[in-house]
């Protein structure tokens, strides 16, 4: 893919704009003032051209024609004075006062004639007829450049184009003065404009749509055409006293420079169109060539028709030429502003259609006239005034049908598609309806796109909604095929060769350099396959905003991407993409189709884009359906898994609380979901001792239930051995760390009640602090445990320490999980430790079961209708009085 940057930003665009706009506007204003003043200029009835000499009548007006003057006459003398220079004609021998008579000695057909013409005033309408059309056309040229710059002000080529149209427009405007321009130095301005016009034309040709290599290497060469123009201007001013007496040799040099600039433009565009690897450069050059063809071919055709057939296509050949020449700057301005290559391609195709249709109709007209004259000549059918009307009506009714047929012919011959559009659309529809798997859909999208349009590589990326990144679903094309083939055939020989120190060839017989290149391609393919694009990527955000296809040339030329151009280009390079088509479902960007270059070397056409958009639309629906199906399957699997986990969890919870002399125990656990992470257990350790376990597992579902079961079993097993509470906790932690999956852990509290001594021994591994209500003081406090408090399964060597609590008759101890204190109401306020302490403190005379119910009721009342996201587990131990 060509990465030539055909746009370069101007640092201060409005300063550049003023530099070109203000002087050109002043030139137009000065000429406009002259047009207004020329209404009072003398009307001599004729005029000559500087190229024809001062004595040749090149145009005869009404006064001159009425007096007998004709175009082509040679004036020998005026008022009896012979002359040979424009200075004599303009300033010495003619009478300029209205009503005065000028006597002309005229040579016509070898005979002298005497003609007298009364001098009049030109008037505004004749001046506008003579000078107005070219002035307006020139100003239009200038405004084309202004509009292009305003539409794309930061592009350097916009300013170069403005400079060129400023010179070209000013030159055209000054071509048909009705009288001498005042002040006379305006002729020097006209001369300067004409001489300097070739320089910006040549520079623009070498700069757009692609900067020539020699200009990049030697940027100072830019000044060369301008220096030549300056030298020529200086030489002309040194060898002439006025615009009308420039030596013919210097005029020839000037004409040669104009021809050279046009030829440079033509050759540069042809070279770009035929040889440049960039599809954008080729397409832009083609558009400019079409503009050159329209701008020059039709005026040349008019010239040939006048010369050989005596047929006039335009009443005024100069105006006709300048009008059609407008196609030349319009084509350049269009390609500068219209960064959408598909629009450029469509305009070129329609232009070909209209040109060929026009030529067909014109040829039909000429053939019909010829045949009519040959067959019906004596009836003079074609000379009838009705004939043109009938022919025009026929053209009106037949133009569109003819153009449509011609357009189909052009599309078939010059824009032949590599696939049957309708058949491919039908195949896409049928395929997408039958596919249910994401991988199958991705592969089908790649097969259709790459197969139908012969694209070298591509990939499909889908949005991972959980991670908010776009990840590669499937990748296909030459790089992927090469990677698979090379991995299968070349990996072992390469490694073996490296081990044996071989550098020339490996067992496959392929040169080491080629294998190195293959390995690089493999690495590139892997990078693309593993590429993840965040939803915050500038390119992703731009595509999500526009919801339309994007090409690498849009990134380089579209002002929409200007602020993030470098970042977007980097992402394009990472994706190895030339074109990205979005997958849109319900106005959301759900994925991307990334495509490389077409194997033909041509760029994508509008038909290709329409096909890809259809593929993307149906692919997005199919992908969404497949994802919904996967969600349904996953939901069913999860429901089944949750049912299993629920049964496991339920089976692990004690059916009843243990009975121990002098103590009353109550317990309850409710899940916020189908399956919770909380659990509790009682371990009977004889008649006078009982163990308590309160835990909270990070994992849910079956995995969490299994961890619960494992933790329960570990503590049951270890409790059978005569060990202290802290020793049991340390051993349980080591076993848990070894057995459970990384990332999971258990927040757990283990306690042992000794009924004989009324001692509670406990150890906490990240579980909430129990509450001790002291009957003697009537206070409820949090029990501070000793040692580490890391949950089980995080560290191998956590140092847990035993905490002992001496209980007395009437005391109560409340064990609970964090769901109790973190219960939240609709105002997003937490239930908290203070409220729990108040509840326990106020339960002096309550039984264990009553206190348990009071805690649960108070928590539920506080939460109200707010959804709870954590389990609630409470164990109340009461010492009987």
C-alpha positions, 0 to 999 in steps of 0.5 A: 500500500502506498503511504505517500502523504499527498497533503501537507499542512500550512502552518498559517493558512490565512496568511498564505490566503491573504498573500494570494487573495488580496493582490488578485482582488486588487487586480480585478478591481482595477480592471473593473474600474476600467470597464466602468470608465470605458463607457466614455471611451471613443468608438472608432468602429474597429480594433486590432490585436497586438499579435496582428500589428497596428494596421490590421482590422481584426474586428469591425464594429457597427460604425465601421461596418456601416462605413464600409470597413471589413475584417481583414482590411489593412489600414495604410494611413489615418487622416493622411498620416501613415503609421507603423506602430501602436504608439502612433495609432493610440496616441498621435493620429486619431481624432478621439472627440465625439462627432469628429471624423477619421479618414482611413486609407484602406487596402483590400484585395490589392486596391486602396479605398478611402473610408471615413468613420465618425467617432462616437462613444462606446457606451456601457452595453458594448463595453460589457459585451466586449470585455464583460464575458472574459472578465466574468470567466476569469473571476469565476476561475479565481473564485474556484481557487478561493472556494477550494482553499476555504473548503480545505484551508490547511492543505498546501495543494489548496494554496498552490491551486489558489495561486494558479487560478489567481494567475489564470483568472487574472490573465483571462480577465485582461484578454479583451480590453475595450480600450487602453487600460489606465493607468498604463502600468496595468499593462505591465501587471498583465504582462507579469501575470501572463509570464508568471502563470506557467510557474505555479502550473508547473509547480502544482503539476509536480506537487499534486496529487503526488510530490515528485521524488526530486522535489522531496530530495531537492526542495529548492528546485521549487524556485526554478520555474519562478526564477525563469519567469522572473528572468523572462519578465526582466528581459521583456521589460528591458527590450520593450517600452510597452506591452504592444511592442514586445519583440516577437522572439520573446513572445515565442519564448513566452508561448513556449513556456505556456506550452511547456507548463501544459505539457508538464501537467499532462505528462505528470498526470498520464505518468501518475495514472499509468505508473503510480502504485497508489490507487488514490493518486491514479484516480485523482490523476484520471479525474484531472485528465478528464478535465484536461480532455474536456477543457481542450478537446472541445475547443480544438474540435471547434477550431477544426470545424471552423477551419475545415467545415466552416461550422461554428460551434460557438459564436465567439471562439475565445469565450467558448474556449475559456468556458470549456477550459473551466473544466481543467481547474474544476477537475483539479479543485474537485480532486483536492476537495473531494477526498472520497475516492468513490465519489471521484470514481463515480463522477469520472464514470458519469463524465465518460458516459455523458461525453460518449453520449454527446459524441454519439448524438452529435455523430448521429446529427452529422450523419443524418444531415449528410444522408438527408442532403444526399437523398433528399437534397432537392427538398432541402429537408435539413434547411427547414426551420422545423428540422432543428426543432424536431431534432432537439425534441428527439434528443430530449426524449432519447438522451436518457435512454441512449445515455443509460445504454452508453453507460452500461457499455462503458461499465461493461468494457472499462469498469468490468467487475470481477463478480456478478453483483446480483448473484453475490448479493443473493449468495450473501443473503442465503449464506447468512441466514443459515449460519449460527456460529460466530467463527462460521460467520466470520469465515463466510464474510472473509471468503465472500469479500476476498473471493469476490473482489480478489482482495489479498487479506482481511480480518473481522473484529468484534466488540468484546462487551465485557472488556470494551475492546475490539478483538480479531474473530477471524483473519484470512488472505495471503499472509494467513495462508503463508503463515499456516504453510510456513508453520507447517513446513518450515518451523522444524527445518529452520530450528534445526538449521539454526542449531547446526549453524547453517546459514545458506539453506535449510532442508526445505531448499529455501534460501535463509533470506526468504525464510526470514521474510516468511518469519517476519510475515508470520509475526505480522499476521500474529500481531494483527490476529492478537490486536485489540482495539479499545473503544476509546481508540480515536479511529474507533470513535471516528468510525462509530460517529460516522458509521460509514466505510473509511479508507486510508486515503480518507485518513490522509485527506479528510478534515474529519480525521485531521485532529487524530490523523497520526493515531488513526494512520497508526491503527490502520497500519497495525490492522494492515488495512486499506479499507475498513467497513463497520458492522452496525447493528441498531445504530451501534458499532459491533465490529469491523471488516478490515480489508487489504489491497485488491490483487489487481492493484486497482482501488475499490469501486462504488459497486464494491463498497455497496456489496461490502456494505450489504455484506456488513449489514447482513453479517452484523445481523447474523453475528448478533443472532449468533451472539444471542444464541450463544447467550441463550446457550450460556444462560441455560448452561449457567442455570444448570450449573447454578442449580447444581451449585445451589444443591451443593450449597444447600446440602453443605449447610447444617440442617440444625444448630448443635445443642451444647449445655449452657449455650443457645445457638441460632444461625441463618444464611440467605443468598442475594442470588440463586447461589451465594458465596457465604457458608457456615458450618458446625463441627461437634468436638465432643459433648462440651466443645463445638467448632464454628466456621463462617466463610465467604468464597470469592467464586460463585456457581459450581466453582464457589460451591466446590471451594466451600465444600473443600474448606468445610472438609479441611476444617472438619478433618483438622478439627479431629486432631488435637491442635489449637485454633491458630494451628488449624487455621495456618494448616487450612490456609496452606492446604487452601492455597495449594488446592484452589485456583489462582485468584480465588480465596476464602474470607473465613472465621474459625471459632471453638466454644468450650462449654466447661470453661465458657471460653471462645477461642477464635481466629479470623482470616479476613472475615468481619469482626464478631460482636460481643455483648457483655451482660455485666456492662450492657455494652456491645463491642467488636472483638479485635482478633490477633495476628494476620487477617489475610483470607485463606488462599492468598499467602503460603505463610500467613501468621494467624494467632488465636484470640480468647474471649471469656464469656459470662452468663447472659453474654452473646456473641454475633458472627456475621458476614459483610453482607450485613453491614454493607446492606444498602438502602435506596439512598445508597447508605450502608447499614454499617457497624453502628446500627448492628451494634445498637441492635445487639445492645438492645437485645439484652433479654432476647434469646439467640433465635429472637436476636437473629430474627431481630437483626435480619428484620432490621437489616431488611427494613433498612434496605427497603426495596433496594436490590441487595448484591451480597449474601446475609449470614448470621450466627448468634451464640448466647450464654444461658444465665 
